[in-house]
Amino acid sequence: MALDPKFIGRSYGPFTYEIGREKSREFSLILGGSVPSAGTFGAPPAHVSPLLYDEDAAKAGPYGNLIAFPSFAVVFAIRPFSAAIADPELGVDRVRLVHGEQELQFLGALRVGDVLTTTGHISELYRKAGMDFLVVTTESRNAYGDPMVRGVWTAVIRPA
């Protein structure tokens, strides 16, 4: 069953998220190849910036605080996309859903302690090669109202 184009423009959110120190630190270290949940084995990998995990280095750095690894934005910015695919009025068959792609545009450094509010809307619904495509565009703003992350999330719903 094709998704109804009448849902284009439907909004989701706002969703609020505060970037936590430990979650951000563990995310950065695990992506760098460390095992933070077991305690790092010695020093963090040399290729991981200390601005992501070392409070003293981060305070002396250009952002004045720990920053989050860029892909950490997925943790909070995906919420409107998740809400759209779970929206019972759309009728998305989640068993047939494949996460098609995501694009993130970073507009500023994400700092530990930032409170981000994310909103999103269905920007496209189309059918191609017998499959439905659902595209959700999102924007996450900090407490000052500055845009920090823009996202485009695509779901592909395979035919029955």
N, CA, C and O of each residue as an XYZ file, in Angstrom:
640
protein
N       0.844     -1.181      0.000
C       0.000      0.000      0.000
C       0.884      1.238      0.000
O       1.743      1.384      0.870
N       0.689      2.120     -0.954
C       1.504      3.335     -1.067
C       1.186      4.307      0.062
O       0.050      4.399      0.527
N       2.214      5.026      0.490
C       2.023      6.061      1.500
C       1.266      7.230      0.882
O       1.528      7.615     -0.257
N       0.340      7.783      1.628
C      -0.511      8.852      1.129
C       0.237     10.188      1.144
O       0.713     10.609      2.198
N       0.349     10.861     -0.010
C       1.078     12.133     -0.069
C       0.428     13.251      0.751
O       1.035     14.304      0.941
N      -0.779     13.037      1.231
C      -1.413     14.066      2.076
C      -0.621     14.304      3.368
O      -0.826     15.312      4.044
N       0.284     13.376      3.708
C       1.063     13.521      4.938
C       2.324     14.370      4.753
O       3.012     14.670      5.729
N       2.631     14.757      3.519
C       3.788     15.642      3.310
C       3.544     16.934      4.086
O       2.483     17.548      3.978
N       4.539     17.330      4.863
C       4.425     18.526      5.700
C       4.077     18.216      7.144
O       4.212     19.089      8.001
N       3.634     17.003      7.443
C       3.296     16.646      8.825
C       4.528     16.821      9.701
O       5.624     16.388      9.345
N       4.336     17.461     10.853
C       5.440     17.786     11.761
C       5.503     16.849     12.956
O       4.497     16.278     13.378
N       6.717     16.706     13.491
C       6.966     15.894     14.677
C       7.909     16.658     15.589
O       8.856     17.297     15.131
N       7.637     16.583     16.881
C       8.454     17.291     17.857
C       7.683     18.457     18.414
O       6.514     18.636     18.073
N       8.280     19.235     19.238
C       9.717     19.265     19.540
C      10.135     18.160     20.517
O       9.368     17.743     21.385
N      11.362     17.711     20.344
C      11.983     16.745     21.242
C      13.218     17.430     21.826
O      14.022     18.001     21.089
N      13.366     17.374     23.139
C      14.479     18.042     23.811
C      15.464     17.010     24.347
O      15.071     15.962     24.859
N      16.737     17.324     24.222
C      17.797     16.416     24.652
C      18.968     17.235     25.182
O      19.387     18.213     24.563
N      19.490     16.823     26.339
C      20.686     17.454     26.886
C      21.870     16.515     26.686
O      21.809     15.342     27.053
N      22.935     17.030     26.108
C      24.128     16.217     25.862
C      24.833     15.975     27.193
O      25.301     16.913     27.838
N      24.902     14.723     27.592
C      25.531     14.340     28.858
C      27.010     14.062     28.699
O      27.464     13.563     27.670
N      27.744     14.393     29.733
C      29.200     14.249     29.741
C      29.641     12.794     29.507
O      30.436     12.531     28.604
N      29.149     11.875     30.290
C      29.629     10.502     30.190
C      29.168      9.804     28.916
O      29.933      9.068     28.293
N      27.921     10.035     28.532
C      27.433      9.387     27.315
C      28.224      9.882     26.100
O      28.599      9.095     25.231
N      28.468     11.178     26.050
C      29.244     11.744     24.941
C      30.677     11.205     24.956
O      31.221     10.842     23.914
N      31.273     11.159     26.130
C      32.656     10.667     26.264
C      32.739      9.202     25.825
O      33.620      8.832     25.048
N      31.821      8.374     26.324
C      31.843      6.953     25.953
C      31.624      6.752     24.454
O      32.262      5.899     23.837
N      30.721      7.540     23.874
C      30.462      7.455     22.435
C      31.747      7.739     21.656
O      32.093      7.004     20.732
N      32.445      8.800     22.030
C      33.685      9.180     21.340
C      34.755      8.117     21.477
O      35.435      7.787     20.506
N      34.907      7.579     22.678
C      35.952      6.584     22.900
C      35.646      5.266     22.209
O      36.546      4.625     21.667
N      34.387      4.858     22.223
C      34.059      3.586     21.571
C      34.272      3.688     20.062
O      34.738      2.738     19.434
N      33.926      4.858     19.472
C      34.182      5.024     18.041
C      35.670      5.047     17.742
O      36.102      4.687     16.646
N      36.452      5.475     18.729
C      37.903      5.510     18.561
C      38.576      4.170     18.781
O      39.784      4.040     18.581
N      37.799      3.161     19.194
C      38.374      1.834     19.351
C      38.660      1.439     20.783
O      39.274      0.399     21.025
N      38.225      2.252     21.745
C      38.433      1.928     23.144
C      37.222      1.154     23.670
O      36.257      0.941     22.937
N      37.269      0.742     24.911
C      36.160      0.013     25.532
C      35.773      0.765     26.809
O      36.144      0.345     27.905
N      35.027      1.876     26.679
C      34.759      2.709     27.845
C      33.923      2.041     28.927
O      34.108      2.339     30.107
N      33.006      1.146     28.562
C      32.167      0.532     29.582
C      32.976     -0.371     30.506
O      32.561     -0.637     31.634
N      34.115     -0.838     30.040
C      34.989     -1.669     30.863
C      36.137     -0.845     31.419
O      37.069     -1.394     32.008
N      36.078      0.457     31.239
C      37.209      1.311     31.588
C      38.210      1.219     30.458
O      38.483      0.127     29.960
N      38.754      2.333     30.050
C      39.696      2.266     28.933
C      40.938      1.509     29.371
O      41.393      1.640     30.507
N      41.466      0.737     28.481
C      42.682     -0.009     28.764
C      43.855      0.915     28.512
O      44.354      1.006     27.390
N      44.295      1.596     29.551
C      45.375      2.554     29.391
C      44.825      3.844     28.809
O      43.669      4.194     29.045
N      45.635      4.537     28.065
C      45.247      5.826     27.487
C      44.300      5.618     26.312
O      44.353      4.584     25.646
N      43.433      6.596     26.055
C      42.574      6.524     24.866
C      43.435      6.455     23.607
O      44.585      6.893     23.623
N      42.900      5.918     22.528
C      43.673      5.854     21.274
C      44.203      7.234     20.879
O      43.511      8.239     21.043
N      45.402      7.279     20.372
C      46.077      8.541     20.049
C      45.319      9.369     19.016
O      45.419     10.596     19.026
N      44.569      8.729     18.132
C      43.874      9.458     17.073
C      42.569     10.110     17.539
O      41.930     10.819     16.761
N      42.164      9.885     18.788
C      40.939     10.488     19.313
C      41.301     11.818     19.969
O      42.154     11.869     20.855
N      40.658     12.878     19.535
C      40.949     14.208     20.059
C      40.636     14.295     21.548
O      39.571     13.849     21.975
N      41.537     14.856     22.346
C      41.261     15.031     23.772
C      40.103     16.005     24.032
O      39.569     16.044     25.140
N      39.717     16.781     23.033
C      38.573     17.683     23.202
C      37.276     16.902     23.390
O      36.267     17.465     23.815
N      37.301     15.606     23.074
C      36.124     14.752     23.189
C      36.014     14.049     24.536
O      34.926     13.609     24.907
N      37.124     13.933     25.283
C      37.077     13.146     26.516
C      37.837     13.747     27.693
O      37.531     13.397     28.832
N      38.803     14.624     27.485
C      39.640     15.174     28.550
C      39.149     16.573     28.936
O      39.296     17.523     28.168
N      38.570     16.688     30.126
C      37.969     17.963     30.535
C      38.976     19.104     30.578
O      38.658     20.213     30.151
N      40.175     18.863     31.080
C      41.176     19.933     31.148
C      41.581     20.406     29.753
O      41.666     21.608     29.500
N      41.828     19.462     28.855
C      42.188     19.825     27.479
C      41.037     20.556     26.805
O      41.250     21.517     26.066
N      39.833     20.105     27.059
C      38.666     20.732     26.433
C      38.456     22.157     26.946
O      38.135     23.055     26.168
N      38.635     22.367     28.245
C      38.470     23.723     28.808
C      39.499     24.683     28.238
O      39.214     25.866     28.050
N      40.691     24.180     27.963
C      41.747     25.019     27.388
C      41.617     25.136     25.872
O      42.302     25.949     25.251
N      40.753     24.338     25.283
C      40.599     24.305     23.826
C      39.697     25.405     23.301
O      39.242     26.252     24.070
N      39.436     25.404     22.021
C      38.697     26.487     21.364
C      37.206     26.566     21.727
O      36.563     27.584     21.472
N      36.653     25.496     22.321
C      35.215     25.487     22.608
C      34.909     25.686     24.086
O      33.753     25.893     24.454
N      35.934     25.627     24.943
C      35.752     25.889     26.367
C      35.069     24.770     27.136
O      34.800     24.923     28.328
N      34.787     23.669     26.498
C      34.117     22.551     27.155
C      34.297     21.318     26.278
O      34.709     21.416     25.123
N      33.981     20.161     26.844
C      33.988     18.943     26.046
C      33.004     19.093     24.901
O      31.928     19.668     25.064
N      33.376     18.578     23.753
C      32.464     18.582     22.612
C      32.094     17.136     22.285
O      32.806     16.197     22.642
N      30.975     16.985     21.605
C      30.514     15.658     21.211
C      31.066     15.307     19.838
O      31.234     16.173     18.980
N      31.344     14.027     19.645
C      31.735     13.522     18.338
C      30.605     13.868     17.371
O      29.442     13.718     17.747
N      30.880     14.320     16.153
C      29.804     14.771     15.265
C      28.655     13.779     15.090
O      27.491     14.177     15.126
N      28.962     12.499     14.902
C      27.870     11.558     14.666
C      27.038     11.284     15.919
O      26.034     10.576     15.843
N      27.433     11.827     17.060
C      26.608     11.736     18.266
C      25.251     12.395     18.025
O      24.275     12.076     18.704
N      25.190     13.301     17.073
C      23.935     13.990     16.767
C      22.810     13.018     16.422
O      21.636     13.342     16.605
N      23.152     11.842     15.931
C      22.122     10.861     15.597
C      21.301     10.514     16.835
O      20.104     10.249     16.722
N      21.920     10.511     18.012
C      21.239     10.143     19.250
C      19.980     10.981     19.461
O      18.948     10.447     19.867
N      20.051     12.289     19.190
C      18.887     13.152     19.426
C      18.179     13.578     18.140
O      16.965     13.787     18.155
N      18.895     13.710     17.048
C      18.305     14.264     15.824
C      17.398     13.281     15.088
O      16.630     13.695     14.219
N      17.466     12.016     15.406
C      16.662     11.006     14.724
C      15.229     10.939     15.259
O      14.382     10.276     14.660
N      14.953     11.602     16.354
C      13.641     11.452     17.010
C      12.444     11.752     16.102
O      11.500     10.962     16.103
N      12.423     12.844     15.327
C      11.260     13.054     14.447
C      11.110     11.963     13.379
O       9.992     11.592     13.024
N      12.219     11.460     12.877
C      12.181     10.365     11.905
C      11.552      9.132     12.544
O      10.690      8.488     11.947
N      11.981      8.811     13.747
C      11.420      7.665     14.464
C       9.930      7.853     14.717
O       9.150      6.909     14.592
N       9.538      9.073     15.071
C       8.121      9.359     15.310
C       7.309      9.198     14.033
O       6.182      8.704     14.074
N       7.865      9.607     12.908
C       7.148      9.493     11.635
C       6.923      8.037     11.253
O       5.820      7.663     10.855
N       7.956      7.216     11.372
C       7.780      5.826     10.955
C       6.887      5.054     11.928
O       6.348      4.004     11.579
N       6.732      5.575     13.146
C       5.850      4.930     14.127
C       4.446      5.537     14.127
O       3.565      5.055     14.839
N       4.233      6.583     13.340
C       2.938      7.267     13.297
C       1.884      6.304     12.744
O       1.973      5.895     11.586
N       0.886      5.937     13.558
C      -0.096      4.958     13.094
C      -0.933      5.445     11.911
O      -1.433      4.626     11.139
N      -1.095      6.751     11.755
C      -1.879      7.269     10.625
C      -1.171      7.052      9.289
O      -1.827      6.892      8.260
N       0.162      7.046      9.299
C       0.910      6.790      8.059
C       0.806      5.333      7.649
O       0.779      5.020      6.458
N       0.748      4.444      8.625
C       0.617      3.026      8.327
C       1.871      2.392      7.758
O       1.779      1.480      6.936
N       3.052      2.859      8.181
C       4.305      2.285      7.699
C       4.441      0.863      8.228
O       4.332      0.628      9.432
N       4.678     -0.074      7.333
C       4.911     -1.463      7.717
C       6.383     -1.569      8.121
O       7.258     -1.722      7.269
N       6.646     -1.488      9.415
C       8.022     -1.456      9.910
C       8.770     -2.766      9.684
O      10.000     -2.782      9.711
N       8.062     -3.843      9.464
C       8.717     -5.112      9.152
C       9.402     -5.021      7.786
O      10.417     -5.677      7.551
N       8.847     -4.214      6.898
C       9.390     -4.076      5.541
C      10.292     -2.844      5.390
O      10.805     -2.581      4.302
N      10.480     -2.106      6.458
C      11.235     -0.855      6.418
C      12.743     -1.110      6.442
O      13.241     -1.943      7.198
N      13.443     -0.373      5.600
C      14.900     -0.367      5.583
C      15.328      1.087      5.745
O      14.782      1.978      5.094
N      16.303      1.319      6.611
C      16.849      2.673      6.756
C      17.665      2.958      5.498
O      18.735      2.382      5.301
N      17.154      3.852      4.648
C      17.789      4.118      3.370
C      19.069      4.913      3.470
O      20.123      4.477      3.005
N      18.974      6.085      4.080
C      20.164      6.917      4.256
C      19.859      8.040      5.219
O      18.708      8.306      5.566
N      20.920      8.686      5.636
C      20.782      9.892      6.456
C      21.899     10.846      6.065
O      23.021     10.443      5.758
N      21.552     12.104      6.088
C      22.526     13.160      5.814
C      22.452     14.129      6.981
O      21.363     14.507      7.411
N      23.604     14.531      7.491
C      23.640     15.505      8.568
C      24.509     16.684      8.162
O      25.602     16.516      7.621
N      24.011     17.857      8.428
C      24.775     19.087      8.190
C      25.035     19.697      9.559
O      24.098     19.997     10.299
N      26.301     19.878      9.894
C      26.681     20.408     11.197
C      26.924     21.906     11.090
O      27.712     22.362     10.262
N      26.246     22.656     11.929
C      26.304     24.112     11.857
C      27.038     24.729     13.041
O      27.218     25.946     13.096
N      27.458     23.905     13.979
C      28.190     24.381     15.146
C      28.661     23.195     15.968
O      28.210     22.066     15.773
N      29.577     23.467     16.892
C      30.097     22.410     17.767
C      29.037     22.051     18.803
O      28.394     22.926     19.382
N      28.869     20.766     19.023
C      27.943     20.272     20.037
C      28.718     20.113     21.334
O      29.633     19.294     21.424
N      28.347     20.901     22.339
C      29.070     20.894     23.607
C      28.306     20.093     24.659
O      27.076     20.062     24.673
N      29.063     19.454     25.527
C      28.458     18.781     26.674
C      27.685     19.827     27.467
O      28.190     20.917     27.733
N      26.467     19.486     27.838
C      25.593     20.404     28.566
C      24.623     21.150     27.672
O      23.655     21.732     28.161
N      24.867     21.141     26.362
C      23.923     21.794     25.446
C      22.568     21.107     25.534
O      22.476     19.881     25.599
N      21.528     21.918     25.534
C      20.168     21.407     25.462
C      19.684     21.698     24.049
O      19.597     22.852     23.629
N      19.374     20.636     23.329
C      18.993     20.761     21.927
C      17.533     20.378     21.750
O      17.045     19.415     22.342
N      16.858     21.147     20.932
C      15.460     20.874     20.624
C      15.368     20.559     19.140
O      15.790     21.344     18.290
N      14.808     19.392     18.849
C      14.729     18.916     17.469
C      13.279     18.849     17.020
O      12.412     18.327     17.721
N      13.041     19.387     15.841
C      11.740     19.273     15.192
C      11.979     18.708     13.797
O      13.090     18.763     13.269
N      10.923     18.169     13.217
C      11.057     17.626     11.878
C       9.718     17.551     11.184
O       8.664     17.693     11.804
N       9.780     17.327      9.901
C       8.552     17.190      9.111
C       8.806     16.240      7.942
O       9.936     16.055      7.491
N       7.719     15.652      7.476
C       7.812     14.800      6.293
C       7.983     15.726      5.095
O       7.098     16.524      4.785
N       9.108     15.614      4.436
C       9.394     16.506      3.314
C       9.107     15.856      1.957
O       8.872     16.552      0.969
N       9.127     14.521      1.916
C       8.833     13.824      0.657
C       8.208     12.463      0.960
O       8.548     11.805      1.943
N       7.303     12.073      0.104
C       6.755     10.721      0.065
C       6.644     10.370     -1.407
O       5.949     11.056     -2.156
N       7.320      9.310     -1.830
C       7.231      8.948     -3.242
C       7.405      7.445     -3.403
O       7.835      6.740     -2.490
N       7.063      6.992     -4.569
C       7.152      5.571     -4.914
C       8.139      5.431     -6.067
O       8.105      6.199     -7.028
N       9.025      4.431     -5.954
C      10.032      4.199     -6.988
C      10.368      2.708     -6.971
O      10.605      2.124     -5.914
N      10.384      2.111     -8.149
C      10.716      0.695     -8.291
C       9.861     -0.185     -7.380
O      10.338     -1.181     -6.835
N       8.602      0.193     -7.224
C       7.684     -0.593     -6.413
C       7.853     -0.435     -4.916
O       7.214     -1.149     -4.142
N       8.706      0.493     -4.492
C       8.948      0.717     -3.064
C       8.506      2.132     -2.682
O       8.546      3.047     -3.504
N       8.087      2.297     -1.428
C       7.732      3.618     -0.910
C       8.947      4.240     -0.232
O       9.721      3.561      0.442
N       9.093      5.546     -0.425
C      10.178      6.292      0.206
C       9.558      7.377      1.077
O       8.699      8.141      0.636
N      10.014      7.424      2.319
C       9.566      8.417      3.298
C      10.790      9.228      3.680
O      11.780      8.672      4.158
N      10.732     10.549      3.472
C      11.866     11.421      3.774
C      11.429     12.422      4.846
O      10.423     13.116      4.699
N      12.203     12.476      5.913
C      11.938     13.401      7.014
C      13.122     14.350      7.124
O      14.274     13.917      7.168
N      12.834     15.643      7.169
C      13.856     16.672      7.337
C      13.771     17.198      8.765
O      12.685     17.509      9.254
N      14.915     17.295      9.430
C      14.934     17.723     10.829
C      15.869     18.904     11.039
O      16.761     19.176     10.234
N      15.635     19.593     12.144
C      16.540     20.666     12.564
C      16.634     20.635     14.076
O      15.621     20.557     14.771
N      17.866     20.699     14.583
C      18.124     20.735     16.018
C      18.729     22.086     16.348
O      19.703     22.517     15.731
N      18.128     22.758     17.347
C      18.592     24.083     17.773
C      19.033     24.036     19.221
O      18.501     23.266     20.020
N      20.014     24.871     19.553
C      20.455     24.943     20.949
C      19.521     25.862     21.748
O      18.548     26.391     21.210
N      19.827     26.043     23.019
C      18.956     26.827     23.905
C      18.867     28.295     23.490
O      17.942     28.993     23.903
N      19.803     28.770     22.688
C      19.777     30.154     22.199
C      18.984     30.284     20.900
O      18.821     31.384     20.371
N      18.494     29.155     20.394
C      17.744     29.158     19.142
C      18.602     29.039     17.904
O      18.102     29.117     16.782
N      19.910     28.848     18.107
C      20.817     28.709     16.964
C      20.689     27.322     16.348
O      20.720     26.329     17.076
N      20.546     27.225     15.020
C      20.529     25.895     14.399
C      21.906     25.246     14.540
O      22.932     25.865     14.256
N      21.909     23.985     14.983
C      23.167     23.272     15.199
C      23.337     22.093     14.248
O      24.444     21.815     13.787
N      22.228     21.396     13.953
C      22.293     20.224     13.074
C      21.026     20.198     12.231
O      19.917     20.359     12.740
N      21.211     19.993     10.946
C      20.084     19.742     10.049
C      20.251     18.325      9.514
O      21.363     17.889      9.216
N      19.142     17.620      9.398
C      19.219     16.236      8.941
C      18.170     15.910      7.903
O      17.094     16.508      7.873
N      18.495     14.964      7.060
C      17.545     14.400      6.104
C      17.648     12.887      6.274
O      18.725     12.309      6.131
N      16.519     12.255      6.580
C      16.457     10.839      6.910
C      15.522     10.160      5.924
O      14.406     10.631      5.705
N      15.958      9.074      5.332
C      15.146      8.385      4.332
C      14.877      6.940      4.746
O      15.790      6.184      5.078
N      13.602      6.586      4.713
C      13.197      5.206      4.958
C      12.693      4.640      3.641
O      12.038      5.342      2.869
N      12.993      3.379      3.382
C      12.517      2.662      2.210
C      11.630      1.534      2.723
O      12.047      0.733      3.559
N      10.405      1.481      2.215
C       9.477      0.425      2.603
C       9.342     -0.531      1.416
O       8.777     -0.185      0.379
N       9.871     -1.730      1.592
C       9.864     -2.741      0.536
C       8.464     -3.282      0.304
O       7.648     -3.280      1.225
N       8.165     -3.745     -0.902
C       6.832     -4.269     -1.186
C       6.566     -5.596     -0.473
O       7.490     -6.314     -0.090
N       5.297     -5.894     -0.310
C       4.890     -7.140      0.349
C       5.185     -8.332     -0.535
O       4.913     -9.469     -0.149
